């Protein structure tokens, strides 16, 4: 517009007074974006074709000025909206990051976790000072809303395995003043993502707690059990209880940990089976069935061979396949069984020998009866038996 006024000023000296007055009017019209009024005042002063052409040019320029002014205003509005959207996205990303940090360690006190989540959610909104947050999770509650008057409110459920375990509520406090611009709370998709993150961390914490409780119970039963128990990983003893150490002749269970079970195993097992062959067979059975029962010999620390009923089960140990072993000492029972077997065999031999002696005696008596010249009678209780 300034350039248009300068051009018209230079042309004014070459025109007659009427044209100069007309040009001044059209310049004012172009610069004030009111061409219709200015041109209406200027047209009567022009009567020739040059004046009419000048009127058309100035009208076109005025229309162009109006068009570009509107276009510039629209670009400015679009730029402002883009900037607001970008800032909102940055705030929401920062909010997500803060929520991830708040829920990283779910072992912290739950009120502190919920307070940190609420702070992160406020940081993600356009008007943090006016944003109120309520987080209800598994019986724990952080509530900024209470009975306060609010204008805008959004919610998202916290779903754990399909069941609602809590809810997040965001609201804008009604302060009696209109909001400056289109202020809003978090994007619903972002809020749903935050609720999903909280649900996932809560589920993970619940499962971890259950696993830890189960492990504590297992350790209590394992360590206090009177049954000799071992856990091996690739043959290495990684856990052992006091009963196992005592049965193998060690003073402490730590004396077994870190040793390979073959260190205190003879080369052959009951029946003369090579130990390595039996190990390979038991590994295949564990892989296919998950459990094996067999008789197994170990060396006592004194060097004595001891016989056990071994119950093996495949378990997971820190992400690795492991073997849980329960050993029942049957050495004394086997010795008693062997002694009983020997006694039974000896008794059977003695009975057979006695039977043979009696048979011979019977045959001799029969021979005497058959060959005797005198009469012979066998009397029992006054009765003749033979």
MIRO-999511 format. One record per residue: x, y, z of N, C-alpha, C in turn. Coordinates in pm, whole numbers, padded with zeros to 5 digits, always signed. Layout:
<atoms>
XYZXYZXYZ
...
</atoms>
This chain:
<atoms>
+00083-00121+00000+00000+00000+00000+00086+00126+00000
+00198+00122+00073+00288+00239+00074+00345+00264-00064
+00380+00152-00131+00435+00165-00267+00331+00222-00363
+00207+00181-00346+00098+00232-00431+00082+00382-00411
+00091+00430-00287+00077+00574-00260+00192+00651-00321
+00315+00594-00319+00431+00662-00378+00416+00674-00528
+00367+00568-00593+00348+00573-00739+00246+00680-00776
+00141+00684-00699+00038+00784-00728+00090+00925-00704
+00180+00944-00607+00236+01076-00578+00323+01124-00693
+00401+01028-00752+00485+01067-00865+00401+01100-00987
+00286+01031-01003+00202+01055-01121+00120+01183-01107
+00108+01236-00984+00021+01351-00963+00071+01475-01036
+00204+01490-01047+00259+01610-01111+00234+01615-01261
+00204+01501-01322+00185+01496-01466+00039+01505-01506
-00051+01515-01410-00195+01517-01439-00250+01655-01412
-00363+01679-01473-00431+01804-01448-00490+01802-01308
-00529+01916-01254-00575+01921-01115-00689+01826-01086
-00786+01809-01182-00898+01719-01155-00849+01574-01139
-00756+01534-01230-00704+01397-01222-00623+01376-01096
-00548+01482-01058-00469+01471-00935-00557+01452-00814
-00666+01526-00808-00760+01511-00696-00823+01373-00695
-00856+01325-00818-00912+01190-00829-00814+01086-00781
-00687+01102-00817-00585+01004-00779-00567+01001-00628
-00569+01124-00566-00557+01127-00421-00671+01051-00354
-00789+01065-00409-00904+00995-00351-00890+00845-00364
-00843+00801-00482-00827+00656-00501-00715+00600-00414
-00610+00680-00388-00501+00635-00301-00552+00615-00160
-00631+00713-00117-00689+00700+00017-00779+00577+00023
-00855+00552-00086-00944+00436-00089-00866+00306-00081
-00755+00300-00155-00675+00177-00154-00612+00151-00019
-00567+00259+00049-00497+00240+00175-00592+00216+00291
-00716+00265+00279-00812+00245+00388-00904+00128+00361
-00881+00054+00252-00962-00061+00217-01109-00023+00209
-01136+00104+00158-01274+00148+00133-01281+00204-00008
-01254+00122-00107-01243+00172-00245-01375+00220-00302
-01482+00162-00263-01610+00198-00326-01647+00343-00297
-01625+00388-00174-01660+00527-00139-01568+00625-00207
-01436+00598-00202-01340+00691-00262-01359+00701-00412
-01381+00587-00476-01397+00590-00621-01525+00664-00659
-01627+00649-00579-01751+00720-00610-01731+00871-00606
-01641+00919-00518-01615+01062-00511-01523+01107-00622
-01438+01012-00672-01337+01052-00770-01384+01041-00913
-01480+00954-00943-01521+00930-01081-01574+01054-01150
-01654+01140-01082-01706+01257-01154-01598+01348-01206
-01481+01347-01142-01374+01437-01188-01308+01388-01315
-01330+01265-01356-01265+01209-01475-01368+01192-01585
-01328+01229-01700-01420+01215-01812-01359+01143-01928
-01228+01128-01925-01163+01062-02038-01134+00916-02008
-01087+00844-02105-01060+00700-02092-00948+00671-01994
-00851+00763-01985-00741+00740-01891-00790+00738-01748
-00882+00822-01717-00937+00827-01581-01012+00699-01548
-01090+00651-01644-01165+00528-01620-01072+00409-01600
-00965+00404-01677-00867+00295-01662-00799+00302-01527
-00769+00425-01483-00707+00443-01353-00798+00397-01241
-00927+00424-01257-01024+00380-01158-01024+00227-01149
-01022+00159-01265-01023+00013-01267-00897-00044-01202
-00782+00021-01232-00656-00028-01174-00657-00015-01022
-00700+00101-00976-00702+00123-00830-00802+00030-00761
-00914+00003-00824-01011-00090-00766-00952-00230-00755
-00878-00270-00860-00814-00401-00855-00709-00410-00747
-00630-00299-00737-00529-00297-00632-00592-00303-00493
-00701-00229-00477-00768-00231-00346-00820-00371-00313
-00876-00439-00414-00925-00575-00391-00810-00669-00355
-00694-00648-00424-00578-00731-00394-00529-00708-00251
-00529-00579-00211-00487-00548-00075-00576-00617+00027
-00707-00610+00003-00801-00674+00095-00779-00825+00098
-00759-00886-00021-00739-01032-00029-00616-01075+00049
-00502-01003+00022-00378-01043+00088-00381-01014+00237
-00454-00908+00277-00467-00881+00420-00544-00994+00488
-00651-01038+00425-00727-01151+00482-00643-01278+00485
-00569-01298+00375-00484-01418+00368-00378-01416+00478
-00317-01298+00500-00215-01286+00603-00275-01311+00741
-00395-01259+00763-00461-01281+00892-00490-01430+00914
-00532-01497+00806-00558-01640+00818-00429-01717+00846
-00320-01680+00780-00192-01747+00804-00146-01727+00949
-00168-01603+00998-00132-01578+01137-00213-01665+01232
-00342-01678+01206-00425-01763+01291-00382-01909+01282
-00355-01955+01157-00308-02093+01140-00175-02117+01212
-00087-02018+01203+00043-02031+01271+00024-02039+01422
-00066-01955+01475-00091-01957+01619-00151-02091+01662
-00243-02144+01581-00303-02273+01614-00201-02385+01606
-00113-02381+01504-00007-02481+01492+00087-02476+01612
+00121-02353+01653+00209-02337+01768+00142-02392+01895
+00012-02362+01912-00058-02414+02028-00064-02567+02027
-00091-02624+01907-00097-02769+01894+00039-02833+01924
+00147-02770+01875+00281-02822+01899+00314-02817+02048
+00282-02704+02110+00308-02693+02254+00226-02795+02331
+00104-02819+02287+00019-02917+02356+00079-03057+02343
+00126-03090+02221+00186-03222+02202+00312-03238+02287
+00391-03132+02298+00512-03138+02381+00474-03158+02528
+00370-03087+02573+00326-03104+02711+00276-03246+02735
+00202-03301+02638+00150-03437+02655+00263-03540+02656
+00365-03518+02574+00480-03610+02576+00553-03601+02710
+00569-03478+02760+00631-03463+02890+00547-03528+02999
+00415-03515+02986+00323-03579+03081+00341-03731+03079
+00347-03790+02959+00368-03934+02948+00500-03976+03013
+00603-03897+02988+00734-03929+03046+00728-03926+03198
+00661-03826+03253+00651-03816+03399+00567-03930+03457
+00461-03971+03385+00381-04084+03433+00464-04212+03431
+00545-04230+03327+00632-04349+03320+00729-04350+03437
+00784-04232+03472+00875-04226+03586+00802-04253+03716
+00680-04200+03728+00604-04217+03852+00567-04362+03876
+00547-04439+03769+00505-04579+03782+00619-04677+03760
+00741-04627+03755+00854-04717+03730+00876-04811+03846
+00868-04759+03969+00887-04841+04089+00755-04849+04162
+00681-04958+04141+00550-04973+04203+00560-05021+04348
+00681-05035+04400+00697-05074+04540+00693-04953+04632
+00696-04835+04576+00686-04716+04659+00547-04709+04721
+00528-04627+04825+00393-04612+04882+00294-04564+04776
+00178-04629+04772+00080-04598+04669+00033-04452+04673
+00011-04389+04789-00027-04247+04787+00075-04159+04717
+00203-04189+04734+00307-04110+04668+00304-04132+04517
+00281-04255+04474+00272-04284+04331+00155-04209+04269
+00039-04214+04333-00079-04145+04279-00061-03995+04277
+00007-03939+04378+00034-03796+04380+00124-03755+04263
+00227-03836+04235+00316-03806+04122+00241-03817+03989
+00151-03914+03978+00071-03928+03856-00017-03805+03837
-00080-03758+03944-00167-03641+03936-00087-03518+03893
+00034-03500+03947+00118-03387+03907+00153-03395+03759
+00187-03514+03712+00219-03531+03570+00099-03499+03483
-00020-03541+03522-00141-03515+03443-00170-03365+03436
-00150-03293+03545-00172-03148+03541-00075-03081+03445
+00049-03128+03444+00149-03069+03354+00112-03088+03208
+00031-03187+03177-00006-03212+03038-00124-03130+02989
-00189-03054+03076-00308-02977+03038-00272-02833+03005
-00364-02764+02932-00339-02626+02890-00333-02531+03009
-00413-02556+03110-00417-02468+03227-00390-02552+03354
-00263-02580+03383-00231-02667+03497-00288-02616+03629
-00289-02483+03647-00335-02428+03775-00484-02450+03797
-00558-02468+03688-00703-02487+03700-00744-02633+03683
-00647-02721+03663-00677-02862+03639-00683-02938+03771
-00789-03014+03789-00808-03098+03907-00802-03246+03865
-00742-03329+03948-00719-03470+03913-00772-03560+04024
-00838-03667+03980-00876-03774+04072-00826-03906+04014
-00749-03981+04093-00698-04112+04051-00741-04214+04156
-00821-04309+04113-00869-04416+04201-00810-04547+04150
-00733-04615+04236-00665-04736+04192-00658-04837+04305
-00728-04949+04287-00721-05063+04379-00737-05023+04525
-00839-04942+04550-00868-04904+04688-00793-04783+04737
-00700-04731+04658-00626-04609+04693-00682-04493+04613
-00686-04374+04675-00750-04259+04610-00667-04133+04629
-00645-04063+04518-00593-03926+04520-00700-03838+04456
-00751-03741+04530-00867-03665+04482-00847-03516+04504
-00827-03442+04394-00823-03296+04399-00960-03235+04373
-01052-03313+04315-01181-03258+04271-01276-03240+04389
-01296-03347+04463-01385-03338+04578-01523-03287+04537
-01566-03181+04603-01698-03121+04572-01684-02989+04498
-01567-02961+04444-01545-02834+04374-01629-02828+04246
-01669-02707+04210-01743-02686+04084-01645-02694+03968
-01684-02767+03863-01598-02783+03746-01676-02754+03620
-01604-02725+03512-01668-02694+03384-01650-02805+03283
-01528-02856+03270-01498-02961+03173-01446-03082+03249
-01486-03202+03205-01443-03323+03275-01428-03437+03174
-01317-03512+03185-01298-03633+03104-01251-03744+03197
-01278-03869+03159-01243-03984+03241-01188-04096+03154
-01113-04184+03218-01063-04304+03150-01053-04416+03254
-01108-04534+03225-01099-04646+03321-00960-04709+03318
-00920-04765+03431-00796-04842+03441-00836-04989+03445
-00814-05060+03334-00860-05197+03319-00744-05294+03337
-00760-05387+03430-00661-05492+03453-00726-05625+03424
-00679-05692+03318-00733-05821+03273-00885-05811+03252
-00926-05702+03189-01066-05684+03151-01156-05630+03261
-01107-05620+03384-01188-05570+03495-01139-05431+03534
-01234-05345+03569-01198-05208+03606-01140-05208+03748
-01012-05171+03756-00945-05165+03885-00933-05023+03937
-00975-04926+03857-00965-04788+03898-01010-04696+03786
-00992-04565+03807-01038-04467+03709-00959-04337+03727
-00931-04272+03614-00867-04140+03614-00970-04036+03571
-00982-03928+03646-01075-03820+03612-00998-03689+03611
-01013-03613+03501-00956-03479+03489-01071-03380+03479
-01059-03267+03548-01163-03164+03542-01098-03027+03549
-01168-02928+03488-01122-02787+03495-01202-02716+03602
-01131-02657+03697-01197-02586+03806-01269-02463+03755
-01389-02442+03800-01469-02325+03761-01428-02208+03851
-01349-02116+03792-01303-02000+03869-01386-01876+03842
-01495-01890+03766-01582-01776+03737-01533-01688+03626
-01417-01717+03568-01363-01636+03458-01359-01720+03331
-01389-01658+03217-01382-01734+03092-01239-01770+03059
-01224-01881+02995-01090-01926+02956-01039-01842+02840
-00907-01813+02843-00844-01739+02734-00811-01836+02621
-00889-01834+02518-00867-01925+02406-00927-02061+02433
-00910-02152+02336-00972-02286+02346-00894-02379+02439
-00883-02342+02568-00812-02428+02663-00886-02559+02679
-00810-02669+02695-00874-02800+02709-00786-02888+02797
-00841-03002+02834-00768-03099+02914-00688-03190+02821
-00641-03300+02873-00562-03392+02791-00643-03451+02676
-00571-03487+02570-00634-03559+02460-00684-03695+02513
-00807-03735+02478-00862-03862+02531-00774-03983+02500
-00713-03985+02381-00626-04097+02347-00503-04101+02439
-00449-03982+02469-00334-03976+02559-00373-04023+02699
-00491-03979+02745-00537-04022+02877-00559-04174+02881
-00613-04230+02772-00632-04375+02766-00498-04448+02768
-00397-04391+02701-00264-04451+02701-00203-04449+02841
-00225-04340+02912-00174-04330+03050-00244-04433+03139
-00376-04445+03122-00450-04546+03201-00399-04686+03171
-00368-04713+03044-00316-04844+03006-00179-04868+03068
-00096-04765+03070+00038-04778+03132+00024-04810+03281
-00064-04738+03350-00083-04763+03493-00134-04905+03516
-00228-04949+03432-00283-05085+03446-00174-05189+03425
-00090-05169+03325+00017-05264+03298+00117-05272+03412
+00154-05156+03465+00249-05155+03576+00187-05216+03701
+00058-05190+03724-00008-05246+03841-00018-05398+03828
-00051-05447+03708-00058-05591+03686+00079-05655+03705
+00181-05590+03651+00316-05643+03668+00358-05647+03813
+00324-05540+03890+00359-05538+04032+00284-05646+04108
+00156-05667+04072+00077-05771+04140+00135-05909+04112
+00169-05935+03986+00227-06065+03951+00362-06084+04017
+00445-05979+04019+00575-05989+04082+00561-06016+04231
+00464-05950+04295+00441-05973+04437+00397-06118+04463
+00311-06169+04373+00266-06308+04388+00383-06405+04370
+00468-06376+04272+00585-06461+04250+00678-06457+04370
+00699-06338+04426+00788-06326+04541+00731-06398+04662
+00598-06387+04683+00538-06460+04795+00552-06610+04775
+00529-06655+04651+00545-06798+04623+00688-06842+04644
+00783-06758+04602+00924-06794+04620+00961-06797+04768
+00906-06703+04846+00934-06705+04990+00878-06831+05055
+00756-06868+05014+00699-06992+05069+00782-07113+05028
+00825-07115+04902+00907-07227+04854+01038-07234+04932
+01101-07118+04953+01228-07119+05025+01209-07165+05169
+01097-07120+05231+01072-07162+05369+01054-07313+05377
+00973-07367+05283+00951-07512+05282+01080-07584+05244
+01151-07531+05146+01273-07595+05097+01380-07599+05206
+01404-07486+05269+01514-07479+05364+01482-07549+05496
+01355-07548+05535+01319-07609+05664+01275-07754+05651
+01269-07804+05529+01221-07941+05510+01319-08042+05565
+01265-08152+05620+01350-08261+05665+01395-08350+05552
+01337-08331+05433+01378-08409+05316+01498-08343+05250
+01596-08425+05216+01715-08372+05148+01674-08321+05009
+01697-08191+04984+01652-08129+04860+01765-08048+04798
+01773-08057+04665+01874-07984+04587+01809-07921+04466
+01869-07813+04417+01833-07755+04288+01960-07746+04206
+01958-07806+04087+02076-07805+04001+02043-07736+03869
+02141-07666+03816+02132-07605+03683+02251-07655+03603
+02222-07731+03497+02326-07794+03415+02420-07877+03504
+02362-07942+03604+02440-08031+03689+02505-07964+03809
+02509-07832+03811+02571-07758+03921+02467-07734+04030
+02503-07763+04154+02412-07739+04267+02407-07589+04295
+02289-07530+04279+02273-07387+04305+02198-07361+04435
+02124-07460+04482+02056-07449+04611+02059-07586+04678
+02070-07584+04810+02069-07708+04888+02021-07674+05028
+01948-07767+05089+01905-07742+05226+01994-07817+05324
+01972-07791+05453+02057-07850+05556+02044-08002+05559
+01924-08055+05528+01904-08199+05530+01989-08268+05425
+01999-08207+05307+02083-08265+05201+02229-08266+05243
+02274-08155+05303+02413-08151+05348+02440-08257+05452
+02348-08275+05546+02368-08373+05654+02371-08514+05599
+02281-08545+05506+02276-08682+05455+02400-08718+05374
+02464-08619+05315+02584-08645+05236+02710-08622+05317
+02694-08589+05445+02810-08580+05534+02876-08444+05540
+02810-08339+05493+02868-08205+05497+02812-08129+05617
+02893-08037+05668+02851-07959+05785+02755-07847+05749
+02773-07787+05633+02690-07673+05592+02639-07697+05451
+02521-07641+05425+02466-07655+05289+02550-07577+05188
+02619-07473+05234+02706-07397+05142+02818-07482+05085
+02853-07592+05158+02960-07681+05108+02919-07755+04981
+02787-07765+04958+02739-07833+04837+02722-07737+04720
+02688-07612+04749+02656-07516+04643+02780-07487+04559
+02762-07492+04428+02870-07467+04335+02941-07592+04287
+02907-07707+04345+02970-07832+04304+02881-07906+04205
+02943-07981+04116+02867-08064+04022+02827-08193+04094
+02703-08237+04068+02655-08355+04142+02737-08481+04110
+02805-08483+03995+02889-08599+03963+03013-08605+04050
+03045-08493+04122+03162-08493+04210+03143-08591+04325
+03019-08618+04364+02995-08713+04473+02902-08825+04428
+02925-08870+04302+02846-08979+04244+02939-09086+04190
+02917-09214+04222+03002-09321+04167+02980-09336+04017
+03068-09412+03955+03061-09430+03809+02946-09519+03766
+02900-09605+03856+02789-09695+03823+02677-09678+03924
+02557-09714+03881+02438-09704+03963+02386-09844+03992
+02280-09858+04075+02228-09991+04107+02203-10075+03983
+02244-10198+03989+02231-10288+03874+02347-10279+03779
+02450-10199+03813+02567-10188+03727+02550-10093+03610
+02442-10014+03608+02418-09921+03496+02518-09806+03505
+02587-09772+03396+02679-09657+03400+02603-09528+03437
+02664-09450+03523+02598-09327+03571+02565-09231+03456
+02656-09211+03363+02632-09117+03253+02515-09162+03166
+02501-09293+03146+02386-09342+03069+02256-09312+03141
+02255-09330+03273+02134-09303+03349+02103-09153+03351
+02208-09070+03354+02188-08924+03350+02122-08883+03220
+02171-08934+03107+02112-08900+02978+01967-08947+02968
+01939-09066+03019+01802-09117+03018+01711-09030+03103
+01757-08993+03221+01673-08910+03308+01650-08772+03248
+01747-08714+03177+01730-08583+03112+01622-08590+03005
+01623-08697+02927+01519-08714+02824+01381-08726+02889
+01374-08802+02998+01246-08818+03068+01197-08685+03125
+01289-08606+03180+01251-08475+03234+01201-08382+03125
+01268-08384+03010+01226-08297+02901+01089-08334+02848
+01056-08462+02848+00929-08506+02792+00817-08512+02894
+00848-08556+03016+00744-08576+03118+00748-08471+03229
+00864-08411+03250+00877-08311+03356+00906-08368+03493
+00904-08502+03508+00926-08565+03639+00984-08705+03619
+01074-08743+03709+01137-08875+03703+01154-08927+03846
+01129-09057+03865+01156-09125+03992+01250-09242+03964
+01355-09251+04045+01451-09360+04025+01533-09376+04151
+01613-09485+04153+01707-09507+04262+01844-09457+04218
+01912-09391+04311+02038-09325+04275+02137-09338+04390
+02261-09366+04355+02365-09378+04455+02454-09254+04455
+02486-09208+04578+02583-09100+04598+02687-09147+04697
+02802-09081+04691+02904-09105+04792+02877-09018+04914
+02883-09077+05032+02890-08999+05155+03029-08935+05160
+03040-08828+05234+03170-08760+05243+03278-08854+05295
+03237-08954+05371+03332-09053+05423+03377-09152+05318
+03313-09151+05201+03345-09246+05095+03249-09362+05085
+03158-09373+05181+03060-09482+05179+02956-09457+05070
+02919-09563+04999+02813-09552+04898+02677-09553+04968
+02594-09457+04930+02460-09445+04989+02357-09452+04878
+02246-09519+04907+02141-09537+04808+02022-09449+04844
+01969-09381+04742+01857-09289+04763+01744-09321+04665
+01620-09296+04710+01509-09280+04617+01511-09135+04572
+01532-09113+04444+01546-08977+04391+01421-08939+04313
+01361-08825+04350+01248-08769+04276+01294-08639+04211
+01293-08635+04079+01342-08521+04003+01225-08453+03932
+01227-08319+03930+01123-08241+03861+01190-08123+03791
+01139-08093+03671+01192-07980+03594+01125-07851+03642
+01206-07751+03676+01155-07621+03719+01230-07512+03645
+01186-07387+03667+01254-07270+03608+01331-07198+03717
+01458-07171+03690+01543-07101+03787+01603-06979+03718
+01543-06861+03744+01592-06736+03686+01598-06745+03533
+01494-06801+03475+01486-06808+03329+01560-06926+03268
+01622-07010+03349+01693-07127+03298+01625-07254+03345
+01627-07360+03261+01572-07488+03307+01660-07545+03418
+01597-07585+03527+01669-07640+03642+01601-07769+03685
+01667-07843+03771+01615-07970+03821+01603-07964+03973
+01483-07990+04021+01457-07995+04165+01464-08141+04208
+01551-08171+04302+01581-08309+04342+01546-08328+04489
+01468-08431+04518+01439-08471+04657+01497-08610+04677
+01585-08624+04775+01654-08751+04801+01603-08811+04932
+01565-08939+04928+01525-09013+05047+01624-09126+05069
+01692-09121+05180+01797-09220+05209+01732-09356+05235
+01764-09452+05150+01712-09589+05170+01826-09687+05190
+01943-09631+05229+02059-09718+05249+02033-09822+05356
+01983-09779+05473+01956-09872+05583+01844-09969+05545
+01744-09916+05476+01635-10005+05434+01687-10111+05338
+01772-10068+05243+01827-10164+05148+01915-10267+05221
+01990-10220+05320+02073-10314+05395+01986-10412+05472
+01879-10364+05530+01788-10453+05603+01724-10552+05507
+01686-10503+05388+01628-10593+05288+01728-10699+05245
+01852-10657+05224+01954-10752+05184+01981-10854+05296
+01982-10805+05422+02002-10896+05535+01887-10995+05547
+01765-10944+05527+01648-11031+05532+01653-11134+05420
+01699-11092+05303+01710-11184+05191+01813-11294+05221
+01927-11249+05279+02029-11349+05314+01976-11446+05420
+01905-11396+05519+01850-11483+05625+01749-11581+05567
+01666-11528+05475+01565-11614+05414+01631-11725+05333
+01734-11689+05258+01805-11790+05179+01872-11892+05271
+01931-11845+05381+01996-11937+05476+01893-12029+05541
+01778-11973+05575+01672-12053+05636+01622-12159+05539
+01603-12114+05414+01557-12211+05313+01660-12323+05296
+01789-12287+05301+01893-12390+05287+01890-12486+05405
+01871-12432+05526+01865-12517+05644+01741-12607+05642
+01628-12553+05601+01506-12633+05591+01525-12746+05491
+01587-12712+05377+01610-12815+05275+01700-12925+05330
+01806-12883+05405+01897-12982+05461+01826-13069+05565
+01746-13005+05651+01674-13081+05752+01573-13177+05689
+01508-13126+05584+01413-13212+05513+01483-13335+05454
+01603-13311+05402+01679-13421+05345+01717-13522+05453
+01757-13472+05572+01793-13562+05682+01673-13645+05728
+01560-13581+05740+01440-13652+05783+01398-13757+05680
+01416-13725+05555+01381-13822+05449+01468-13945+05460
+01597-13923+05485+01687-14036+05499+01650-14120+05621
+01617-14055+05733+01579-14127+05853+01452-14208+05831
+01360-14150+05759+01234-14221+05731+01260-14346+05647
+01346-14331+05548+01378-14445+05463+01447-14556+05545
+01535-14516+05637+01603-14615+05719+01505-14691+05810
+01412-14616+05870+01311-14680+05955+01225-14778+05875
+01185-14737+05758+01106-14827+05672+01184-14954+05638
+01312-14937+05615+01394-15054+05584+01399-15149+05703
+01412-15092+05824+01414-15174+05946+01283-15248+05961
+01170-15182+05939+01040-15246+05953+01024-15361+05851
+01074-15337+05733+01052-15438+05628+01141-15562+05648
+01255-15546+05710+01351-15658+05717+01361-15722+05856
+01295-15665+05952+01308-15718+06090+01240-15856+06102
+01309-15958+06179+01251-16090+06201+01153-16088+06318
+01170-15997+06409+01082-15987+06526+00973-15884+06497
+00869-15893+06577+00761-15796+06559+00796-15662+06621
+00772-15560+06552+00803-15422+06596+00677-15340+06578
+00645-15269+06685+00527-15180+06677+00565-15043+06731
+00510-14938+06672+00530-14799+06716+00403-14756+06784
+00414-14734+06919+00296-14700+07000+00303-14554+07039
+00193-14480+07022+00184-14338+07058+00056-14319+07137
+00073-14286+07269-00044-14266+07355-00132-14391+07358
-00070-14500+07363-00145-14625+07375-00201-14675+07245
-00168-14605+07137-00219-14648+07007-00103-14693+06918
-00124-14799+06847-00021-14850+06757-00022-14766+06629
+00090-14703+06604+00100-14621+06484+00162-14697+06366
+00255-14785+06395+00317-14862+06286+00369-14994+06340
</atoms>
